Every structure is written in structure tokens, then in C-alpha cells.
Amino acid sequence: MSLNSNDDGGAPSARTRVRRGVPRARYGREDILAILHAGMIAHVGVTTPDGPLVLPMAYGHDGERLYLHGAAANHLLGTGDGHEVCVTVTHLDGLVMARTPFHNSMNYRSVVVRGRATRIDDEAGKRRALKLVTDHVVANWDSVRPPSQSDLRKTLVLEMPLAEASAKVRTGDPIDEPEDIAGPWWAGVVPITTRFDSAITSADLTSGAEPPDSITALAGRTADERPQPYRA
Ligand SMILES: Cc1cc2nc3c(=O)[nH]c(=O)nc-3n(C[C@H](O)[C@H](O)[C@H](O)COP(=O)(O)OP(=O)(O)OC[C@H]3O[C@@H](n4cnc5c(N)ncnc54)[C@H](O)[C@@H]3O)c2cc1C
């Protein structure tokens, strides 16, 4: 099973079908990948013996599978290996300020992916996954020293299918009670954008190396606009 095209709007599984705020749900491949492309941080949830655990992490994907990495001793990833995990990517696009706090909201794009995570052990698969995670954040894998065998041994990599995913998107104004509309209170949206500043060279850089194009290209761009090697 893989993500459905947008032609049919996608088809959620029973457990990824949005029940609250149904008009905001999206299940199509392009909708889900666009949100994954724009994001840099995922919140990864697992069930541990001492309760649920959710931690923020970087991620990458190739359109079919999602990749996570961490230290070989990473508790969350070790717990997730061979088990069901839940990965959430969220963009906060605006604060929605209503005429009463009851109707305050947020404009957002979010994706929830559920599925079984599996450890990648073979070296080629691990390198490919790590390149996807690296380049998903900033596409600079090819302009820095590649990981050594030792780096690879110290890194745990998990993959999970993107097959079971849902997206939810809120845009627009607050939705106030009709009787409050003519009231004396302000209502509207405060937009939020994540934008890159110019890169700052490390204080200990003595080689004279210039930042690669992948870095200089970020300045002034939003997270949504950053160049990425993998696009649907
Ligand atoms: C930035 C942000 C802030 C939010 N703040 C609140 C808040 O304060 N209170 C609140 O009640 N809700 C909030 N939401 C919405 C929240 O994520 C849930 O969608 C909502 O609470 C309904 O929960 P539920 O368990 O009834 O979902 P259900 O509709 O029962 O969920 C069923 C399935 O739908 C999918 N789904 C549900 N929510 C999402 C989602 N956000 N993105 C992608 N797939 C989803 C999942 O696959 C889930 O298993 C916020 C969302 C975002 C992105």
C-alpha cells in the first residue's frame, strides 16, 4: 500500500480517518507530501513500558517511506523498532484571534503518519536513509565529509511506510458567533512564517571554506521554499 494520488483525494484507513473537523482533512498524496516537504521537525510517538513517549526529531522521506535517525542507544527509536509508531509534522501558520477566547484558533498544516517502524541494518540502505534525512533539512550531504563506518555504527536508522497518513489544514478567519460579529472586539489572524537568516560561519573555521550554495540559497527563504532533492 502506498499514498494515494490526489485524483481521488486519497483513502484513509479506519484509524487515520479524521473524525473531528472533517472538512479540514486531506488524504491525497500531494497534500501529504507538501506538508512533509515543508517541515523540518517531526514529533515521534511510541509506547514504552513506562507509558507513551513523544519526542521531536528530524526526518526524511522518499515519497513512499519516512526515515528517522538517532544515536545507537536512542531510547525512543530503540523502543519503536519493530513496533507501531506515530509521527506528526506540524506547521503553525497563524494565530486566529476571535471575538471570544472560545473561538480562538490556529491556522495550521499537519500530517499524522501511523505504522510499524523497522531498523535499517545494511550499510547502503543506512547511507541512503541518512542522506534523505540530511538533505530533507538542508540539501548539503554532497558538500560535506561523508559519514565514516564508525559514524554509521553509532547511528540507529528506522524506516516506516507512508501508507497510512492523514493531513489536516486550517486556513482563514476566526469563526465567531453571529451575534458577536457586530460587537466592539477586534478579530483577525496573526500570520507566522519560518524564514532563514543569512548563515553565520563558525568561530573555529580556519580553512577559509565558503558556505556551499545549499546554505547560501536559504537566506531570505521560508522553510516552505527551501530547495529539496526529493519532490513528488
Ligand atoms: C497547531 C495545532 C494546534 C491545535 N490545537 C488544538 C487544541 O488546542 N485543541 C484541540 O482539541 N485540537 C487542536 N488541534 C487539532 C487536533 O490536532 C485534533 O485534530 C483535534 O483535537 C481532534 O482530535 P480527535 O482525537 O478528536 O481526532 P480524530 O478526528 O478522532 O482523529 C482521527 C484520526 O484523524 C487524524 N488526525 C487527527 N488530527 C489530525 C491532525 N491535526 N493532523 C493530521 N491528522 C489528524 C489522525 O490520523 C487520527 O488518528 C490542533 C492542531 C494543530 C495542528
The ligand as a Tripos MOL2 file, in Angstrom:
@<TRIPOS>MOLECULE
LIG
   53    58     1     0     0
SMALL
NO_CHARGES

@<TRIPOS>ATOM
      1 C1         -1.0950   23.6590   15.7330 C.3       1 LIG1
      2 C2         -2.3390   22.8870   16.1280 C.ar      1 LIG1
      3 C3         -2.9980   23.2230   17.2840 C.ar      1 LIG1
      4 C4         -4.1370   22.5170   17.6880 C.ar      1 LIG1
      5 N1         -4.7220   22.8380   18.8720 N.ar      1 LIG1
      6 C5         -5.7700   22.0810   19.3130 C.ar      1 LIG1
      7 C6         -6.3340   22.2880   20.6040 C.ar      1 LIG1
      8 O1         -5.8750   23.1130   21.4000 O.2       1 LIG1
      9 N2         -7.3940   21.5310   20.9770 N.ar      1 LIG1
     10 C7         -7.9300   20.5940   20.1460 C.ar      1 LIG1
     11 O2         -8.9090   19.9320   20.5260 O.2       1 LIG1
     12 N3         -7.4090   20.3710   18.9110 N.ar      1 LIG1
     13 C8         -6.3410   21.0810   18.4810 C.ar      1 LIG1
     14 N4         -5.7940   20.8220   17.2460 N.ar      1 LIG1
     15 C9         -6.4300   19.7940   16.4120 C.3       1 LIG1
     16 C10        -6.0000   18.4040   16.8630 C.3       1 LIG1
     17 O3         -4.7630   18.0880   16.2190 O.3       1 LIG1
     18 C11        -7.0370   17.3280   16.5110 C.3       1 LIG1
     19 O4         -7.2450   17.2980   15.1010 O.3       1 LIG1
     20 C12        -8.3680   17.5530   17.2180 C.3       1 LIG1
     21 O5         -8.1700   17.7830   18.6070 O.3       1 LIG1
     22 C13        -9.2920   16.3370   17.0750 C.3       1 LIG1
     23 O6         -8.7690   15.2920   17.8910 O.3       1 LIG1
     24 P1         -9.5280   13.8830   17.8740 P.3       1 LIG1
     25 O7         -8.7500   12.9470   18.7440 O.co2     1 LIG1
     26 O8        -10.9820   14.0640   18.1490 O.co2     1 LIG1
     27 O9         -9.2660   13.4840   16.3420 O.3       1 LIG1
     28 P2         -9.9680   12.4400   15.4080 P.3       1 LIG1
     29 O10       -10.6130   13.1910   14.3110 O.co2     1 LIG1
     30 O11       -10.7700   11.4410   16.1900 O.co2     1 LIG1
     31 O12        -8.6590   11.7040   14.8200 O.3       1 LIG1
     32 C14        -8.7960   10.5640   13.9870 C.3       1 LIG1
     33 C15        -7.5900   10.4760   13.1000 C.3       1 LIG1
     34 O13        -7.5370   11.6490   12.2870 O.3       1 LIG1
     35 C16        -6.1890   12.0280   12.0720 C.3       1 LIG1
     36 N5         -5.9410   13.3840   12.6160 N.ar      1 LIG1
     37 C17        -6.4840   13.9550   13.7170 C.ar      1 LIG1
     38 N6         -5.9850   15.1920   13.9220 N.ar      1 LIG1
     39 C18        -5.0860   15.3900   12.9350 C.ar      1 LIG1
     40 C19        -4.2330   16.4580   12.6110 C.ar      1 LIG1
     41 N7         -4.1710   17.6000   13.3460 N.pl3     1 LIG1
     42 N8         -3.4330   16.3320   11.5250 N.ar      1 LIG1
     43 C20        -3.4520   15.2120   10.7610 C.ar      1 LIG1
     44 N9         -4.2420   14.1580   11.0170 N.ar      1 LIG1
     45 C21        -5.0470   14.2520   12.1020 C.ar      1 LIG1
     46 C22        -5.3140   11.0090   12.7690 C.3       1 LIG1
     47 O14        -4.9360   10.0230   11.8300 O.3       1 LIG1
     48 C23        -6.2400   10.4350   13.8280 C.3       1 LIG1
     49 O15        -5.8600    9.1390   14.1840 O.3       1 LIG1
     50 C24        -4.6530   21.4870   16.8470 C.ar      1 LIG1
     51 C25        -3.9780   21.1540   15.6740 C.ar      1 LIG1
     52 C26        -2.8190   21.8310   15.3270 C.ar      1 LIG1
     53 C27        -2.0740   21.3980   14.0870 C.3       1 LIG1
@<TRIPOS>BOND
     1     1     2 1
     2     2     3 ar
     3     2    52 ar
     4     3     4 ar
     5     4     5 ar
     6     4    50 ar
     7     5     6 ar
     8     6     7 ar
     9     6    13 1
    10     7     8 2
    11     7     9 ar
    12     9    10 ar
    13    10    11 2
    14    10    12 ar
    15    12    13 ar
    16    13    14 ar
    17    14    15 1
    18    14    50 ar
    19    15    16 1
    20    16    17 1
    21    16    18 1
    22    18    19 1
    23    18    20 1
    24    20    21 1
    25    20    22 1
    26    22    23 1
    27    23    24 1
    28    24    25 2
    29    24    26 1
    30    24    27 1
    31    27    28 1
    32    28    29 2
    33    28    30 1
    34    28    31 1
    35    31    32 1
    36    32    33 1
    37    33    34 1
    38    33    48 1
    39    34    35 1
    40    35    36 1
    41    35    46 1
    42    36    37 ar
    43    36    45 ar
    44    37    38 ar
    45    38    39 ar
    46    39    40 ar
    47    39    45 ar
    48    40    41 1
    49    40    42 ar
    50    42    43 ar
    51    43    44 ar
    52    44    45 ar
    53    46    47 1
    54    46    48 1
    55    48    49 1
    56    50    51 ar
    57    51    52 ar
    58    52    53 1
@<TRIPOS>SUBSTRUCTURE
     1 LIG1         1 GROUP 0 **** ****
